[in-house]
Amino acid sequence: MSCRVDFYVQSGGPAQGHLTLACRVTEKAFQAGHQVYIRCSSVEQAKTLDQLLWTFSQNSFVPHSINGTGKTRTPVTIGNEPAKSETAQVVVSLAGDPVADFTGFLRVAEIVGNEGAERESGRRRYRFYRENGIEPTTHEIKL
């Protein structure tokens, strides 16, 4: 399976806008019928995203759960551990490091915020994919 890697880079907007951006990307992947894993940088960020997925859009419903809560499997799972290809087809990543085993996934969506540290992390992740034979596509998203 060939993995597609896309970088969604927040251009302007609020400091936490990248979380809303992650919700939008997740919603599109869910609507396309994919199992999605949202990889967060921390447990706190996972909890924040859990709440945001219920409220980011009035016209949206994205069934999801936090990894390890014992809930039945949902189309979207949120966690801060590395994704497993046997439970997800698409990874939406907010983590500071790249998806090391990206070849097991149909698609990886790397979300990059507009803060300095997030931008630098995004550049490191981008280099990782290029060094491993993937030419990522970059999308500048104005919020």
C-alpha positions as CSV (number, residue, x, y, z in Angstrom):
1,M,0.0,0.0,0.0
2,S,1.3,3.4,-0.9
3,C,0.9,6.1,1.7
4,R,-0.1,9.6,0.9
5,V,1.2,12.3,3.3
6,D,-0.4,15.7,3.5
7,F,0.7,18.7,5.6
8,Y,-2.1,21.0,6.7
9,V,-0.4,24.2,7.8
10,Q,-2.4,26.8,9.8
11,S,-1.9,30.3,8.3
12,G,-3.0,32.9,10.8
13,G,-6.0,32.6,13.1
14,P,-6.1,31.7,16.8
15,A,-3.3,29.9,18.6
16,Q,-5.4,26.8,19.0
17,G,-6.8,26.9,15.5
18,H,-4.8,23.8,14.5
19,L,-7.1,21.8,16.7
20,T,-10.1,22.9,14.7
21,L,-8.2,22.2,11.5
22,A,-7.6,18.7,12.8
23,C,-11.3,18.3,13.4
24,R,-12.1,19.4,9.8
25,V,-9.5,17.0,8.3
26,T,-10.9,14.2,10.5
27,E,-14.4,14.9,9.5
28,K,-13.5,14.6,5.8
29,A,-11.7,11.3,6.3
30,F,-14.7,10.0,8.4
31,Q,-17.1,11.0,5.7
32,A,-15.0,9.2,3.1
33,G,-15.6,6.0,5.1
34,H,-12.1,5.7,6.7
35,Q,-11.2,4.5,10.1
36,V,-9.2,7.4,11.6
37,Y,-6.8,7.7,14.4
38,I,-6.0,11.2,15.8
39,R,-2.6,11.2,17.4
40,C,-2.2,13.9,19.9
41,S,0.9,15.2,21.6
42,S,-0.5,14.6,25.1
43,V,-3.3,13.2,27.1
44,E,-4.5,16.7,27.8
45,Q,-4.6,17.5,24.1
46,A,-6.5,14.3,23.5
47,K,-9.2,15.4,26.0
48,T,-9.4,18.8,24.5
49,L,-9.9,17.3,21.0
50,D,-12.5,14.9,22.4
51,Q,-14.6,17.9,23.5
52,L,-13.9,19.9,20.3
53,L,-15.1,17.2,18.0
54,W,-18.5,17.6,19.5
55,T,-18.6,21.3,19.1
56,F,-16.4,22.5,16.2
57,S,-19.3,22.6,13.8
58,Q,-23.0,22.8,14.3
59,N,-23.6,20.7,11.2
60,S,-21.1,17.9,12.0
61,F,-21.3,14.6,13.8
62,V,-18.0,12.6,14.1
63,P,-18.5,9.5,16.3
64,H,-15.3,9.1,18.3
65,S,-13.7,7.8,21.5
66,I,-10.5,8.2,23.4
67,N,-8.2,5.2,23.1
68,G,-8.2,3.0,26.1
69,T,-11.6,4.1,27.5
70,G,-13.1,0.7,27.0
71,K,-15.8,2.1,24.7
72,T,-16.8,0.1,21.7
73,R,-14.8,0.8,18.6
74,T,-15.8,4.0,16.8
75,P,-14.8,5.2,13.4
76,V,-12.5,7.8,15.0
77,T,-10.2,7.1,17.9
78,I,-8.1,9.7,19.7
79,G,-4.9,9.0,21.6
80,N,-1.4,10.0,22.3
81,E,0.3,6.7,21.5
82,P,1.5,5.7,18.0
83,A,-1.2,4.6,15.6
84,K,-1.7,0.9,14.7
85,S,-2.3,0.1,11.0
86,E,-4.6,-2.8,12.0
87,T,-7.1,-0.3,13.6
88,A,-6.8,2.8,11.3
89,Q,-6.4,3.7,7.7
90,V,-5.8,7.4,8.2
91,V,-3.7,9.1,10.8
92,V,-4.4,12.7,11.7
93,S,-1.3,13.7,13.6
94,L,-0.8,16.6,16.0
95,A,2.2,15.0,17.6
96,G,5.6,16.5,17.5
97,D,7.2,13.5,15.8
98,P,6.4,11.9,12.4
99,V,4.4,8.7,12.0
100,A,7.4,6.4,11.9
101,D,5.6,3.4,10.4
102,F,3.6,5.5,7.9
103,T,3.8,2.7,5.2
104,G,1.0,0.8,7.0
105,F,-1.5,3.5,6.4
106,L,-3.4,4.8,3.4
107,R,-2.9,8.4,4.4
108,V,-1.2,10.5,7.0
109,A,-2.4,14.1,7.6
110,E,0.2,16.1,9.6
111,I,-1.4,19.2,11.2
112,V,1.0,22.2,11.8
113,G,-0.1,25.1,14.0
114,N,1.1,28.7,13.5
115,E,3.3,29.0,16.6
116,G,7.1,28.9,16.2
117,A,7.7,25.6,17.9
118,E,4.9,24.0,15.9
119,R,6.3,25.3,12.6
120,E,9.8,23.9,13.5
121,S,8.3,20.5,14.4
122,G,6.4,20.6,11.1
123,R,9.7,21.2,9.2
124,R,11.4,18.2,11.0
125,R,8.4,15.9,10.2
126,Y,8.4,17.1,6.6
127,R,12.2,16.3,6.3
128,F,11.6,12.8,7.8
129,Y,9.1,11.9,5.1
130,R,11.2,13.2,2.3
131,E,14.2,11.3,3.6
132,N,12.1,8.2,3.6
133,G,11.0,8.5,0.0
134,I,7.7,10.3,0.4
135,E,7.0,13.7,-1.3
136,P,4.4,15.3,1.0
137,T,1.8,17.7,-0.3
138,T,1.4,21.0,1.7
139,H,-1.9,22.8,2.1
140,E,-1.8,26.3,3.6
141,I,-5.1,26.8,5.5
142,K,-6.2,30.3,6.5
143,L,-8.3,30.4,9.7
